Amino acid sequence: MSLLPTKHSHPDKTTLALAVIIIKRLKKVRIEEYDKLLGFLQKKNSNAKSLFLSSMNFLYLMGLVNYHKKTDSFEYVGL
């Protein structure tokens, strides 16, 4: 797994590619439960399960999402 695509990796199989899909989804719905978000992503990207945590960690470190432990959901806090 890599953050950015290289000449040897498929562009849709990167952390950054999945992070873009997550941001688009969370901008639309604002807050989504973990399971629902993962299910949505698996329909869009067959590698979503393996890339999900690294993508969410990236978005969290960038300050774009928050995790709500009580409701097991992610919220878009964006820029």
C-alpha positions as CSV (number, residue, x, y, z in Angstrom):
1,M,0.0,0.0,0.0
2,S,1.2,3.4,-0.8
3,L,0.0,7.0,-0.3
4,L,0.7,8.1,-3.8
5,P,0.7,6.0,-7.0
6,T,4.0,5.0,-8.5
7,K,4.6,3.8,-12.0
8,H,4.1,0.2,-10.7
9,S,0.8,0.8,-8.8
10,H,-2.7,1.1,-10.0
11,P,-3.9,4.7,-9.2
12,D,-7.2,3.4,-7.7
13,K,-5.4,1.1,-5.2
14,T,-3.8,3.8,-3.1
15,T,-4.6,5.4,0.2
16,L,-5.0,8.8,-1.4
17,A,-7.5,7.6,-4.0
18,L,-9.7,6.1,-1.3
19,A,-9.3,9.3,0.8
20,V,-10.8,11.3,-2.0
21,I,-13.8,9.1,-2.2
22,I,-14.2,9.3,1.6
23,I,-14.1,13.1,1.5
24,K,-16.6,13.3,-1.2
25,R,-19.0,11.1,0.7
26,L,-18.5,12.8,4.0
27,K,-19.0,16.3,2.4
28,K,-22.3,15.0,1.2
29,V,-23.6,13.3,4.4
30,R,-21.5,15.2,7.0
31,I,-21.6,12.3,9.5
32,E,-21.6,8.6,8.8
33,E,-21.3,5.4,10.9
34,Y,-18.1,3.3,10.4
35,D,-20.0,0.3,9.0
36,K,-22.1,2.3,6.6
37,L,-19.1,4.2,5.3
38,L,-17.1,1.1,4.8
39,G,-20.0,-0.6,3.0
40,F,-20.3,2.4,0.7
41,L,-16.6,2.4,-0.1
42,Q,-16.6,-1.3,-0.9
43,K,-19.1,-0.7,-3.6
44,K,-16.9,2.0,-5.1
45,N,-13.5,0.3,-4.7
46,S,-12.7,-3.4,-4.3
47,N,-9.7,-2.6,-2.2
48,A,-11.5,-0.4,0.2
49,K,-11.3,-2.8,3.2
50,S,-7.5,-3.0,3.1
51,L,-7.0,0.8,2.5
52,F,-9.7,2.1,4.8
53,L,-7.8,2.6,8.0
54,S,-4.8,4.1,6.4
55,S,-7.0,6.5,4.5
56,M,-8.9,7.5,7.6
57,N,-5.7,8.0,9.5
58,F,-4.4,10.2,6.7
59,L,-7.6,12.3,6.7
60,Y,-7.6,12.6,10.5
61,L,-3.9,13.7,10.5
62,M,-4.8,16.3,7.9
63,G,-7.6,17.6,10.2
64,L,-10.4,16.8,7.8
65,V,-12.3,14.3,9.8
66,N,-13.1,13.5,13.4
67,Y,-14.1,10.2,14.9
68,H,-16.9,10.0,17.4
69,K,-16.3,7.0,19.7
70,K,-19.8,7.1,21.3
71,T,-21.6,6.7,17.9
72,D,-18.8,4.9,16.1
73,S,-19.0,7.5,13.3
74,F,-16.9,9.8,11.3
75,E,-17.6,13.5,10.8
76,Y,-16.3,15.8,8.1
77,V,-14.9,18.9,9.7
78,G,-13.0,20.1,6.5
79,L,-11.3,23.3,5.7
